């Protein structure tokens, strides 16, 4: 197999750019490998005295950054945090749980973290929050997060919160994260996915020559788009056109500090690091031999498909 590139590409310790150059599959396999240890050092440096995690060592903890940090550890086989093993973290989450909740995406991450840690939640408050959210926000993103909370936190059907006649629709100008959420909602609400082949082709065309994925076909590659595209393709039972290049792009986004950047050469952050780890886990599942199944309903599967 020959892989022809006409843009910046990292192989065997060197960057190539400009004129077209052919890389064999052997060269691609020799690309950098994901290094777990420095990533975990990078994550722990962002641990704050409050128990949560911040975007940088100097910034205060946020629910978003704490979610990314804990999720990275869980995917890399770290034991789930508990009141006994992580009293500062669970204390931070308990305080945020008792405070007024923010947007539905942040609420999803907070409640998911509390579930991981075994903290008790007021289900009546959760239900009231979901109902209030949908009363003022009918976007696909709101539909997605409400469905996730209903399914994964409350253990109920999303239809409890939706008008059965309300369709699940893509926005007029769709990006790959919209597609991932759309497919997830369709599956959670037991709705048929129309034009699956067309959707698969659109996602596959969003992969660029550097191996990464753009927001939609013809746009710049970023690691969050890789995560969303791979999650969507996984939900469709499909794969990217070139798995090796996708993996090379993601691994090349890991910096010398251990964290991942949005793209090779950029600065690392916790959110980009989460997208990198989740993307590599999705690719690992896609590389399984035919007939070797994985538990798609597992906690880790639900986590890596969250975008």
C-alpha positions, 0 to 999 in steps of 0.5 A: 500500500502507498500513502501519498501526501501533499501536506505536513506529515510526521513519520519516523521522527521527521516532518515532511512537507511540500512536494508529494512524497510516498510513504509505505505502510511500513513507514507509517507503522514506525511512527511514534507510539502513544506514551502513557506515562508522561500524559499522566504526569501532564494530567496530575500537574493540573490537579488543584488544591480544591480536588478538581483539575484546571486547564493549566497548573495555574488556573482554577478547577472546572467541571469540564477539565475535571471530567477530561482528567478523570476520563483519561484515567478511566480509559487508561485503566485507572480504577474509578475514584471513590470517597476513600481513594479520592476524598478531595476530588469527591469533596469538590464534586459534592460541592458542585453538585449542591450548587446551582447547575450550569449548562446541560453539557456541563451538567452531563459531565458533573453528573457523570463524574458523580456516578463514577465516584458513587455520589448520591444524586437527587433524581427529582432535581435531575428530572426537573433540570432536564425538563427545564432545559428542553423547555428553553433549548430544542437544539441537537446538543440539548437533545443529546445531553438530555438523552445521555443523562436520561439513559446513563444517569437516570437509567430511563428511556429518553422518551420520558422527556420528549414528545414522541412526534418530535423528530431528531434532525441534523442542523442545516450546516452540519459538523462531525460533532453534530453527526456523532450526537445525531447518531447517538440520539437516534440509537438511544431513542431507538429510531431508524438511521436513514441513509447510513451509507451516505452518512458514512461516506460524508464522514469518511470524506472528512478525513484529510491527507494528514490522517486527521478529520476536519469539521466537515469535508475540505476543512482543517484537521483537529483532534476533537474532530477525529474523536467525533468522526471516529465515534460517529463511524463506530456508531455506524459500524464503519471505519475511516478510509485510512486507519493508519494515517488517522492513528499517526495524526493523533499520536503526532499531536502528543507533545513533549509535555505528555499532553495532546494538542489540537493538532501537531505543533500546537499547545497541549490541553486537557480537553485535547488530551481527552480527545486524543485518548478517546480517539486512540481507544476507538481506533483500537476497537476498529482494528480488532479482527472480524468476529472479535466483539467488544461490549458496546454498552460498557461504561468505557464505551459510553465514555469514549463515544461522548462528544 
